[in-house]
Amino acid sequence: MQNEPSSSSSPSSPSSLVGEEYEVEVGPVAHGGHCIARTEQGRVLFVRHALPGEKVLARVTEGDEDSRYLRADAVQILSASKDRVEAPCAFAGPGKCGGCDWQHAKPGAQRRLKGEVIAEQLQRLAGLTPEEAGWDGTVMPAEGDKLPAGEVPAWRTRVQYAIDEDGRVGLRKHRSHDVQVIDHCMIAAPGVSELGIEKREWPQMESVEAIAATGSHDRQVVLTPRPGGRLPLVELDKPVSVLRVEEKDGGVHRVHGRAFVRERAGEQADERTYRVGMGGFWQVHPQAANTLIKAVMQGLMPRKGDMALDLYCGVGLFTGALAERVGETGAVLGIESSKRAVEDARHNLADLTRVRVEHGKVEQVLPRTKITEADLIVLDPPRAGAGKQTVKYLSGLGARRIAYVACDPAALARDLAYFAEGGYKVRTLRAFDLFPMTHHVECVAILEPAAKSL
């Protein structure tokens, strides 16, 4: 297995191999929603819509004679895996919607494939076996998502629809700006589907994002017009607030209704309402926030009086959970680079005097705080990871435990290697399938000082 490479070519390139077909035996899964195969000439193919062990006819979609890798689609299955099912979605398949990677695999097989990717990334980038990472190798489904083969969980509470030049609704094709027109997205949550966005046309719009809050009946639509485009009169099947992305500065502005949606998360004793403003970030799966809070808090085991850091804290999800547990004698500092998210976090946690939320990049704000030690640390970085310098700084704070929440196993593995250099080892790792039908997976790693286990 390998990371997804970057390559590009066009059918008009003199040495382009786009459109060439090869009969290949499909090898292991790779990070990025495809499998590895080799042609008889030894060329490496990254093949979508295939499964390990299959024999397929692969048609090249990207690459030329000089490319290290070729990308391809399995356009004919010559020998099928026992894990294969017919894709339930009519818009899944070669050349169609790029939103889902594994519609053609049984749900259990999808989770096994994701587990294989995590294991390979841990070994290759961090030098860790599953046992050394305290992981049993399983990827757990979210509550309610364990469905029979051929059924699709409707989990996506935020869907960004692409609009073609005729105003028709669709989703982007894989690695393309082309629009696959659709009349229904099977993984869209009921609260998104009930808006009826796919039933109407959106002239002069580039995209329409639909948000259906999990913790309330709030519904929101974020419109991005084409250059010079005028906003349509929005009449949907359910009441919604409407926001607009401005052409000049890319800022999001309220057109009518609330500028935020209300989400709820936490266990019964400390459940809170979180304001998420102007299309801001919130976990997409309806079970994700509670699943991750539980995993993080069980791993950290906060104590009264602890000093905790919540880095890349967003609107304060983990900050609030930590504050409830460290009590009046403890303290929590959250750091977040999005100004709007910081405003929301301060609003959401205003009743907790032991909480402070700072605005700025983690690597810049942390040194300015002059904090030299912490008991607990939560970090939930963007897909690229925290990076070597940030990890080095955190390793010097002497935290009893660190919880690392990761949406990308490669970034997680790289940062775990940096933590090892800083004297931390992985105590436990858990993986959750919070993005069914796609290649994405969420992990929670709990770290502690390596010296503690000696």
Secondary structure, DSSP 8 states (H G I E B T S, - for coil): ----------TTSTTB-TT-EEEEEEEEEETTTEEEEE-TT--EEEEES--TT-EEEEEEEE-BTT-SEEEEEEEEEEE--TTB---SSTT-STTSB-S-S-TTB-HHHHHHHHHHHHHHHIIIII---TTTTT--S-EEE-TT----TT-----BSEEEEEE-TTS-EEEEBTTSS-EEE-S--TTB-HHHHTT-GGGS--TTEEEEEEEE-SSSS-EEEEEEE-TT--------SS--EEEEE-TTT--EEEEES-SEEEEEES-GGG-EEEEEETT----SSTTHHHHHHHHHHHHH---TT-EEEEES-TTTHHHHHHHHHH-TT-EEEEEES-HHHHHHHHHHTTT-TTEEEEES-HHHHHHHHT----SEEEE---TT-S-HHHHHHHHTT--SEEEEEES-HHHHHHHHHHHHHTTEEEEEEEEEE-STTSS--EEEEEEEEGGGG-
